[in-house]
Amino acid sequence: MSNLIARFVKDESGATAIEYGLIAALIALAIMVGAGSLGSALNAKFDDIADTLEGAGTPPAAPPSGS
């Protein structure tokens, strides 16, 4: 029984695949967080552009009468 446990502890087959899987999961998580942050910033920028364009089509205010 102790021989079986010793062989199990020394056996590292599959460890590399697990490490690559963990690295891929961390990279995917970083991409998702970055994309979410970029999406929020991009949305705010487009809102600013839309607000600027909304005011661009209005005629200038008339000067006050009686001056």
PDB file with one MODEL, atoms N, CA, C and O in Angstrom:
MODEL        1
ATOM      1  N   MET A   1       0.818  -1.192   0.000  1.00  0.00           N
ATOM      2  CA  MET A   1       0.000   0.000   0.000  1.00  0.00           C
ATOM      3  C   MET A   1       0.866   1.262   0.000  1.00  0.00           C
ATOM      4  O   MET A   1       0.573   2.214  -0.722  1.00  0.00           O
ATOM      5  N   SER A   2       1.930   1.271   0.807  1.00  0.00           N
ATOM      6  CA  SER A   2       2.799   2.448   0.841  1.00  0.00           C
ATOM      7  C   SER A   2       3.524   2.630  -0.492  1.00  0.00           C
ATOM      8  O   SER A   2       3.843   3.753  -0.883  1.00  0.00           O
ATOM      9  N   ASN A   3       3.785   1.508  -1.191  1.00  0.00           N
ATOM     10  CA  ASN A   3       4.409   1.587  -2.508  1.00  0.00           C
ATOM     11  C   ASN A   3       3.475   2.289  -3.498  1.00  0.00           C
ATOM     12  O   ASN A   3       3.930   3.082  -4.323  1.00  0.00           O
ATOM     13  N   LEU A   4       2.192   2.005  -3.422  1.00  0.00           N
ATOM     14  CA  LEU A   4       1.204   2.627  -4.297  1.00  0.00           C
ATOM     15  C   LEU A   4       1.122   4.135  -4.033  1.00  0.00           C
ATOM     16  O   LEU A   4       1.050   4.924  -4.975  1.00  0.00           O
ATOM     17  N   ILE A   5       1.134   4.525  -2.794  1.00  0.00           N
ATOM     18  CA  ILE A   5       1.073   5.947  -2.435  1.00  0.00           C
ATOM     19  C   ILE A   5       2.341   6.662  -2.894  1.00  0.00           C
ATOM     20  O   ILE A   5       2.277   7.786  -3.390  1.00  0.00           O
ATOM     21  N   ALA A   6       3.491   6.013  -2.729  1.00  0.00           N
ATOM     22  CA  ALA A   6       4.756   6.617  -3.158  1.00  0.00           C
ATOM     23  C   ALA A   6       4.781   6.816  -4.668  1.00  0.00           C
ATOM     24  O   ALA A   6       5.254   7.846  -5.149  1.00  0.00           O
ATOM     25  N   ARG A   7       4.275   5.840  -5.419  1.00  0.00           N
ATOM     26  CA  ARG A   7       4.218   5.986  -6.878  1.00  0.00           C
ATOM     27  C   ARG A   7       3.263   7.101  -7.273  1.00  0.00           C
ATOM     28  O   ARG A   7       3.537   7.849  -8.212  1.00  0.00           O
ATOM     29  N   PHE A   8       2.148   7.219  -6.568  1.00  0.00           N
ATOM     30  CA  PHE A   8       1.167   8.263  -6.870  1.00  0.00           C
ATOM     31  C   PHE A   8       1.758   9.656  -6.635  1.00  0.00           C
ATOM     32  O   PHE A   8       1.524  10.570  -7.426  1.00  0.00           O
ATOM     33  N   VAL A   9       2.505   9.816  -5.576  1.00  0.00           N
ATOM     34  CA  VAL A   9       3.109  11.112  -5.253  1.00  0.00           C
ATOM     35  C   VAL A   9       4.165  11.491  -6.287  1.00  0.00           C
ATOM     36  O   VAL A   9       4.284  12.663  -6.647  1.00  0.00           O
ATOM     37  N   LYS A  10       4.932  10.513  -6.769  1.00  0.00           N
ATOM     38  CA  LYS A  10       5.989  10.787  -7.741  1.00  0.00           C
ATOM     39  C   LYS A  10       5.455  10.980  -9.154  1.00  0.00           C
ATOM     40  O   LYS A  10       6.119  11.608  -9.979  1.00  0.00           O
ATOM     41  N   ASP A  11       4.277  10.456  -9.447  1.00  0.00           N
ATOM     42  CA  ASP A  11       3.718  10.522 -10.801  1.00  0.00           C
ATOM     43  C   ASP A  11       3.259  11.946 -11.103  1.00  0.00           C
ATOM     44  O   ASP A  11       2.383  12.483 -10.425  1.00  0.00           O
ATOM     45  N   GLU A  12       3.857  12.548 -12.122  1.00  0.00           N
ATOM     46  CA  GLU A  12       3.500  13.916 -12.491  1.00  0.00           C
ATOM     47  C   GLU A  12       2.853  13.988 -13.865  1.00  0.00           C
ATOM     48  O   GLU A  12       2.760  15.075 -14.435  1.00  0.00           O
ATOM     49  N   SER A  13       2.408  12.878 -14.408  1.00  0.00           N
ATOM     50  CA  SER A  13       1.771  12.915 -15.718  1.00  0.00           C
ATOM     51  C   SER A  13       0.435  13.642 -15.594  1.00  0.00           C
ATOM     52  O   SER A  13      -0.338  13.396 -14.668  1.00  0.00           O
ATOM     53  N   GLY A  14       0.187  14.512 -16.515  1.00  0.00           N
ATOM     54  CA  GLY A  14      -1.037  15.305 -16.494  1.00  0.00           C
ATOM     55  C   GLY A  14      -0.890  16.627 -15.765  1.00  0.00           C
ATOM     56  O   GLY A  14      -1.759  17.492 -15.879  1.00  0.00           O
ATOM     57  N   ALA A  15       0.186  16.802 -15.024  1.00  0.00           N
ATOM     58  CA  ALA A  15       0.367  18.056 -14.288  1.00  0.00           C
ATOM     59  C   ALA A  15       0.557  19.226 -15.248  1.00  0.00           C
ATOM     60  O   ALA A  15       0.069  20.328 -14.995  1.00  0.00           O
ATOM     61  N   THR A  16       1.264  18.988 -16.342  1.00  0.00           N
ATOM     62  CA  THR A  16       1.489  20.056 -17.314  1.00  0.00           C
ATOM     63  C   THR A  16       0.181  20.492 -17.953  1.00  0.00           C
ATOM     64  O   THR A  16      -0.052  21.686 -18.146  1.00  0.00           O
ATOM     65  N   ALA A  17      -0.671  19.533 -18.281  1.00  0.00           N
ATOM     66  CA  ALA A  17      -1.961  19.870 -18.882  1.00  0.00           C
ATOM     67  C   ALA A  17      -2.807  20.690 -17.915  1.00  0.00           C
ATOM     68  O   ALA A  17      -3.485  21.632 -18.325  1.00  0.00           O
ATOM     69  N   ILE A  18      -2.771  20.338 -16.656  1.00  0.00           N
ATOM     70  CA  ILE A  18      -3.528  21.095 -15.654  1.00  0.00           C
ATOM     71  C   ILE A  18      -2.968  22.510 -15.530  1.00  0.00           C
ATOM     72  O   ILE A  18      -3.731  23.469 -15.415  1.00  0.00           O
ATOM     73  N   GLU A  19      -1.652  22.646 -15.552  1.00  0.00           N
ATOM     74  CA  GLU A  19      -1.040  23.975 -15.472  1.00  0.00           C
ATOM     75  C   GLU A  19      -1.429  24.827 -16.674  1.00  0.00           C
ATOM     76  O   GLU A  19      -1.750  26.006 -16.521  1.00  0.00           O
ATOM     77  N   TYR A  20      -1.403  24.239 -17.870  1.00  0.00           N
ATOM     78  CA  TYR A  20      -1.808  24.987 -19.057  1.00  0.00           C
ATOM     79  C   TYR A  20      -3.282  25.378 -18.975  1.00  0.00           C
ATOM     80  O   TYR A  20      -3.658  26.472 -19.397  1.00  0.00           O
ATOM     81  N   GLY A  21      -4.099  24.509 -18.444  1.00  0.00           N
ATOM     82  CA  GLY A  21      -5.516  24.832 -18.275  1.00  0.00           C
ATOM     83  C   GLY A  21      -5.724  25.994 -17.319  1.00  0.00           C
ATOM     84  O   GLY A  21      -6.549  26.872 -17.572  1.00  0.00           O
ATOM     85  N   LEU A  22      -4.980  26.001 -16.225  1.00  0.00           N
ATOM     86  CA  LEU A  22      -5.084  27.111 -15.269  1.00  0.00           C
ATOM     87  C   LEU A  22      -4.601  28.422 -15.884  1.00  0.00           C
ATOM     88  O   LEU A  22      -5.208  29.471 -15.670  1.00  0.00           O
ATOM     89  N   ILE A  23      -3.517  28.364 -16.640  1.00  0.00           N
ATOM     90  CA  ILE A  23      -3.014  29.571 -17.302  1.00  0.00           C
ATOM     91  C   ILE A  23      -4.043  30.094 -18.297  1.00  0.00           C
ATOM     92  O   ILE A  23      -4.295  31.297 -18.354  1.00  0.00           O
ATOM     93  N   ALA A  24      -4.636  29.201 -19.078  1.00  0.00           N
ATOM     94  CA  ALA A  24      -5.649  29.618 -20.052  1.00  0.00           C
ATOM     95  C   ALA A  24      -6.858  30.235 -19.353  1.00  0.00           C
ATOM     96  O   ALA A  24      -7.418  31.217 -19.839  1.00  0.00           O
ATOM     97  N   ALA A  25      -7.261  29.672 -18.225  1.00  0.00           N
ATOM     98  CA  ALA A  25      -8.398  30.227 -17.483  1.00  0.00           C
ATOM     99  C   ALA A  25      -8.083  31.618 -16.947  1.00  0.00           C
ATOM    100  O   ALA A  25      -8.939  32.501 -16.988  1.00  0.00           O
ATOM    101  N   LEU A  26      -6.876  31.826 -16.450  1.00  0.00           N
ATOM    102  CA  LEU A  26      -6.489  33.149 -15.950  1.00  0.00           C
ATOM    103  C   LEU A  26      -6.417  34.175 -17.077  1.00  0.00           C
ATOM    104  O   LEU A  26      -6.814  35.326 -16.897  1.00  0.00           O
ATOM    105  N   ILE A  27      -5.914  33.765 -18.229  1.00  0.00           N
ATOM    106  CA  ILE A  27      -5.865  34.677 -19.373  1.00  0.00           C
ATOM    107  C   ILE A  27      -7.275  35.041 -19.815  1.00  0.00           C
ATOM    108  O   ILE A  27      -7.547  36.204 -20.114  1.00  0.00           O
ATOM    109  N   ALA A  28      -8.173  34.066 -19.861  1.00  0.00           N
ATOM    110  CA  ALA A  28      -9.558  34.342 -20.242  1.00  0.00           C
ATOM    111  C   ALA A  28     -10.215  35.297 -19.256  1.00  0.00           C
ATOM    112  O   ALA A  28     -10.954  36.195 -19.659  1.00  0.00           O
ATOM    113  N   LEU A  29      -9.954  35.110 -17.979  1.00  0.00           N
ATOM    114  CA  LEU A  29     -10.509  36.004 -16.962  1.00  0.00           C
ATOM    115  C   LEU A  29      -9.984  37.425 -17.144  1.00  0.00           C
ATOM    116  O   LEU A  29     -10.746  38.386 -17.038  1.00  0.00           O
ATOM    117  N   ALA A  30      -8.699  37.563 -17.416  1.00  0.00           N
ATOM    118  CA  ALA A  30      -8.115  38.891 -17.631  1.00  0.00           C
ATOM    119  C   ALA A  30      -8.719  39.565 -18.859  1.00  0.00           C
ATOM    120  O   ALA A  30      -8.968  40.771 -18.847  1.00  0.00           O
ATOM    121  N   ILE A  31      -8.955  38.796 -19.913  1.00  0.00           N
ATOM    122  CA  ILE A  31      -9.568  39.352 -21.121  1.00  0.00           C
ATOM    123  C   ILE A  31     -10.989  39.815 -20.831  1.00  0.00           C
ATOM    124  O   ILE A  31     -11.395  40.882 -21.291  1.00  0.00           O
ATOM    125  N   MET A  32     -11.752  39.029 -20.076  1.00  0.00           N
ATOM    126  CA  MET A  32     -13.131  39.416 -19.765  1.00  0.00           C
ATOM    127  C   MET A  32     -13.173  40.692 -18.932  1.00  0.00           C
ATOM    128  O   MET A  32     -13.996  41.571 -19.188  1.00  0.00           O
ATOM    129  N   VAL A  33     -12.301  40.798 -17.945  1.00  0.00           N
ATOM    130  CA  VAL A  33     -12.266  42.001 -17.100  1.00  0.00           C
ATOM    131  C   VAL A  33     -11.846  43.207 -17.936  1.00  0.00           C
ATOM    132  O   VAL A  33     -12.438  44.280 -17.821  1.00  0.00           O
ATOM    133  N   GLY A  34     -10.840  43.036 -18.762  1.00  0.00           N
ATOM    134  CA  GLY A  34     -10.381  44.133 -19.617  1.00  0.00           C
ATOM    135  C   GLY A  34     -11.430  44.568 -20.620  1.00  0.00           C
ATOM    136  O   GLY A  34     -11.599  45.762 -20.864  1.00  0.00           O
ATOM    137  N   ALA A  35     -12.138  43.613 -21.205  1.00  0.00           N
ATOM    138  CA  ALA A  35     -13.181  43.948 -22.173  1.00  0.00           C
ATOM    139  C   ALA A  35     -14.331  44.683 -21.497  1.00  0.00           C
ATOM    140  O   ALA A  35     -14.904  45.605 -22.077  1.00  0.00           O
ATOM    141  N   GLY A  36     -14.668  44.285 -20.285  1.00  0.00           N
ATOM    142  CA  GLY A  36     -15.732  44.980 -19.557  1.00  0.00           C
ATOM    143  C   GLY A  36     -15.352  46.410 -19.253  1.00  0.00           C
ATOM    144  O   GLY A  36     -16.170  47.319 -19.390  1.00  0.00           O
ATOM    145  N   SER A  37     -14.125  46.612 -18.845  1.00  0.00           N
ATOM    146  CA  SER A  37     -13.639  47.962 -18.542  1.00  0.00           C
ATOM    147  C   SER A  37     -13.587  48.812 -19.810  1.00  0.00           C
ATOM    148  O   SER A  37     -13.998  49.972 -19.804  1.00  0.00           O
ATOM    149  N   LEU A  38     -13.085  48.236 -20.881  1.00  0.00           N
ATOM    150  CA  LEU A  38     -13.011  48.949 -22.148  1.00  0.00           C
ATOM    151  C   LEU A  38     -14.405  49.286 -22.658  1.00  0.00           C
ATOM    152  O   LEU A  38     -14.626  50.373 -23.192  1.00  0.00           O
ATOM    153  N   GLY A  39     -15.346  48.363 -22.496  1.00  0.00           N
ATOM    154  CA  GLY A  39     -16.717  48.605 -22.940  1.00  0.00           C
ATOM    155  C   GLY A  39     -17.352  49.764 -22.205  1.00  0.00           C
ATOM    156  O   GLY A  39     -18.053  50.571 -22.817  1.00  0.00           O
ATOM    157  N   SER A  40     -17.125  49.864 -20.910  1.00  0.00           N
ATOM    158  CA  SER A  40     -17.683  50.968 -20.127  1.00  0.00           C
ATOM    159  C   SER A  40     -17.085  52.305 -20.563  1.00  0.00           C
ATOM    160  O   SER A  40     -17.806  53.292 -20.713  1.00  0.00           O
ATOM    161  N   ALA A  41     -15.781  52.334 -20.763  1.00  0.00           N
ATOM    162  CA  ALA A  41     -15.124  53.571 -21.194  1.00  0.00           C
ATOM    163  C   ALA A  41     -15.582  53.979 -22.590  1.00  0.00           C
ATOM    164  O   ALA A  41     -15.792  55.162 -22.860  1.00  0.00           O
ATOM    165  N   LEU A  42     -15.735  53.004 -23.466  1.00  0.00           N
ATOM    166  CA  LEU A  42     -16.176  53.286 -24.827  1.00  0.00           C
ATOM    167  C   LEU A  42     -17.611  53.790 -24.837  1.00  0.00           C
ATOM    168  O   LEU A  42     -17.944  54.698 -25.598  1.00  0.00           O
ATOM    169  N   ASN A  43     -18.457  53.215 -24.005  1.00  0.00           N
ATOM    170  CA  ASN A  43     -19.842  53.657 -23.912  1.00  0.00           C
ATOM    171  C   ASN A  43     -19.919  55.097 -23.420  1.00  0.00           C
ATOM    172  O   ASN A  43     -20.709  55.885 -23.939  1.00  0.00           O
ATOM    173  N   ALA A  44     -19.111  55.447 -22.430  1.00  0.00           N
ATOM    174  CA  ALA A  44     -19.096  56.822 -21.922  1.00  0.00           C
ATOM    175  C   ALA A  44     -18.630  57.791 -23.006  1.00  0.00           C
ATOM    176  O   ALA A  44     -19.174  58.889 -23.126  1.00  0.00           O
ATOM    177  N   LYS A  45     -17.638  57.402 -23.790  1.00  0.00           N
ATOM    178  CA  LYS A  45     -17.140  58.273 -24.863  1.00  0.00           C
ATOM    179  C   LYS A  45     -18.211  58.480 -25.925  1.00  0.00           C
ATOM    180  O   LYS A  45     -18.389  59.600 -26.402  1.00  0.00           O
ATOM    181  N   PHE A  46     -18.926  57.431 -26.304  1.00  0.00           N
ATOM    182  CA  PHE A  46     -19.992  57.575 -27.296  1.00  0.00           C
ATOM    183  C   PHE A  46     -21.139  58.427 -26.759  1.00  0.00           C
ATOM    184  O   PHE A  46     -21.764  59.164 -27.522  1.00  0.00           O
ATOM    185  N   ASP A  47     -21.427  58.339 -25.463  1.00  0.00           N
ATOM    186  CA  ASP A  47     -22.444  59.209 -24.865  1.00  0.00           C
ATOM    187  C   ASP A  47     -22.023  60.670 -24.958  1.00  0.00           C
ATOM    188  O   ASP A  47     -22.852  61.531 -25.255  1.00  0.00           O
ATOM    189  N   ASP A  48     -20.751  60.964 -24.708  1.00  0.00           N
ATOM    190  CA  ASP A  48     -20.248  62.333 -24.839  1.00  0.00           C
ATOM    191  C   ASP A  48     -20.379  62.835 -26.276  1.00  0.00           C
ATOM    192  O   ASP A  48     -20.777  63.976 -26.510  1.00  0.00           O
ATOM    193  N   ILE A  49     -20.044  61.981 -27.226  1.00  0.00           N
ATOM    194  CA  ILE A  49     -20.151  62.361 -28.639  1.00  0.00           C
ATOM    195  C   ILE A  49     -21.608  62.610 -29.006  1.00  0.00           C
ATOM    196  O   ILE A  49     -21.912  63.576 -29.707  1.00  0.00           O
ATOM    197  N   ALA A  50     -22.515  61.750 -28.541  1.00  0.00           N
ATOM    198  CA  ALA A  50     -23.938  61.925 -28.840  1.00  0.00           C
ATOM    199  C   ALA A  50     -24.467  63.225 -28.248  1.00  0.00           C
ATOM    200  O   ALA A  50     -25.246  63.922 -28.898  1.00  0.00           O
ATOM    201  N   ASP A  51     -24.059  63.563 -27.034  1.00  0.00           N
ATOM    202  CA  ASP A  51     -24.494  64.818 -26.420  1.00  0.00           C
ATOM    203  C   ASP A  51     -23.980  66.018 -27.210  1.00  0.00           C
ATOM    204  O   ASP A  51     -24.698  67.004 -27.377  1.00  0.00           O
ATOM    205  N   THR A  52     -22.757  65.943 -27.692  1.00  0.00           N
ATOM    206  CA  THR A  52     -22.190  67.036 -28.484  1.00  0.00           C
ATOM    207  C   THR A  52     -22.938  67.193 -29.801  1.00  0.00           C
ATOM    208  O   THR A  52     -23.220  68.311 -30.230  1.00  0.00           O
ATOM    209  N   LEU A  53     -23.256  66.079 -30.436  1.00  0.00           N
ATOM    210  CA  LEU A  53     -23.954  66.142 -31.718  1.00  0.00           C
ATOM    211  C   LEU A  53     -25.391  66.611 -31.564  1.00  0.00           C
ATOM    212  O   LEU A  53     -25.921  67.249 -32.474  1.00  0.00           O
ATOM    213  N   GLU A  54     -26.033  66.319 -30.455  1.00  0.00           N
ATOM    214  CA  GLU A  54     -27.410  66.770 -30.245  1.00  0.00           C
ATOM    215  C   GLU A  54     -27.482  68.288 -30.232  1.00  0.00           C
ATOM    216  O   GLU A  54     -28.421  68.858 -30.788  1.00  0.00           O
ATOM    217  N   GLY A  55     -26.534  68.948 -29.623  1.00  0.00           N
ATOM    218  CA  GLY A  55     -26.538  70.400 -29.548  1.00  0.00           C
ATOM    219  C   GLY A  55     -26.036  71.069 -30.812  1.00  0.00           C
ATOM    220  O   GLY A  55     -26.179  72.284 -30.950  1.00  0.00           O
ATOM    221  N   ALA A  56     -25.458  70.328 -31.734  1.00  0.00           N
ATOM    222  CA  ALA A  56     -24.864  70.924 -32.928  1.00  0.00           C
ATOM    223  C   ALA A  56     -25.913  71.383 -33.929  1.00  0.00           C
ATOM    224  O   ALA A  56     -25.636  72.286 -34.719  1.00  0.00           O
ATOM    225  N   GLY A  57     -27.093  70.803 -33.926  1.00  0.00           N
ATOM    226  CA  GLY A  57     -28.100  71.146 -34.928  1.00  0.00           C
ATOM    227  C   GLY A  57     -29.033  72.267 -34.517  1.00  0.00           C
ATOM    228  O   GLY A  57     -29.874  72.664 -35.324  1.00  0.00           O
ATOM    229  N   THR A  58     -28.935  72.784 -33.342  1.00  0.00           N
ATOM    230  CA  THR A  58     -29.855  73.833 -32.900  1.00  0.00           C
ATOM    231  C   THR A  58     -29.324  75.198 -33.331  1.00  0.00           C
ATOM    232  O   THR A  58     -28.120  75.449 -33.268  1.00  0.00           O
ATOM    233  N   PRO A  59     -30.226  76.081 -33.771  1.00  0.00           N
ATOM    234  CA  PRO A  59     -29.775  77.424 -34.172  1.00  0.00           C
ATOM    235  C   PRO A  59     -29.338  78.225 -32.953  1.00  0.00           C
ATOM    236  O   PRO A  59     -29.760  77.930 -31.834  1.00  0.00           O
ATOM    237  N   PRO A  60     -28.509  79.222 -33.155  1.00  0.00           N
ATOM    238  CA  PRO A  60     -28.080  80.037 -32.015  1.00  0.00           C
ATOM    239  C   PRO A  60     -29.258  80.795 -31.419  1.00  0.00           C
ATOM    240  O   PRO A  60     -30.231  81.097 -32.110  1.00  0.00           O
ATOM    241  N   ALA A  61     -29.160  81.091 -30.161  1.00  0.00           N
ATOM    242  CA  ALA A  61     -30.234  81.809 -29.473  1.00  0.00           C
ATOM    243  C   ALA A  61     -30.313  83.235 -30.005  1.00  0.00           C
ATOM    244  O   ALA A  61     -29.295  83.856 -30.312  1.00  0.00           O
ATOM    245  N   ALA A  62     -31.543  83.745 -30.109  1.00  0.00           N
ATOM    246  CA  ALA A  62     -31.754  85.121 -30.583  1.00  0.00           C
ATOM    247  C   ALA A  62     -31.294  86.101 -29.517  1.00  0.00           C
ATOM    248  O   ALA A  62     -31.465  85.845 -28.326  1.00  0.00           O
ATOM    249  N   PRO A  63     -30.717  87.209 -29.925  1.00  0.00           N
ATOM    250  CA  PRO A  63     -30.309  88.199 -28.931  1.00  0.00           C
ATOM    251  C   PRO A  63     -31.530  88.773 -28.221  1.00  0.00           C
ATOM    252  O   PRO A  63     -32.609  88.829 -28.810  1.00  0.00           O
ATOM    253  N   PRO A  64     -31.384  89.193 -26.995  1.00  0.00           N
ATOM    254  CA  PRO A  64     -32.536  89.749 -26.275  1.00  0.00           C
ATOM    255  C   PRO A  64     -33.041  91.016 -26.966  1.00  0.00           C
ATOM    256  O   PRO A  64     -32.255  91.836 -27.440  1.00  0.00           O
ATOM    257  N   SER A  65     -34.355  91.157 -27.014  1.00  0.00           N
ATOM    258  CA  SER A  65     -34.938  92.334 -27.672  1.00  0.00           C
ATOM    259  C   SER A  65     -34.850  93.553 -26.758  1.00  0.00           C
ATOM    260  O   SER A  65     -34.813  93.429 -25.534  1.00  0.00           O
ATOM    261  N   GLY A  66     -34.818  94.715 -27.368  1.00  0.00           N
ATOM    262  CA  GLY A  66     -34.792  95.953 -26.623  1.00  0.00           C
ATOM    263  C   GLY A  66     -33.410  96.434 -26.290  1.00  0.00           C
ATOM    264  O   GLY A  66     -33.272  97.356 -25.486  1.00  0.00           O
ATOM    265  N   SER A  67     -32.381  95.860 -26.862  1.00  0.00           N
ATOM    266  CA  SER A  67     -31.070  96.395 -26.533  1.00  0.00           C
ATOM    267  C   SER A  67     -30.540  97.258 -27.621  1.00  0.00           C
ATOM    268  O   SER A  67     -29.437  97.792 -27.504  1.00  0.00           O
TER     269      SER A  67
ENDMDL
END
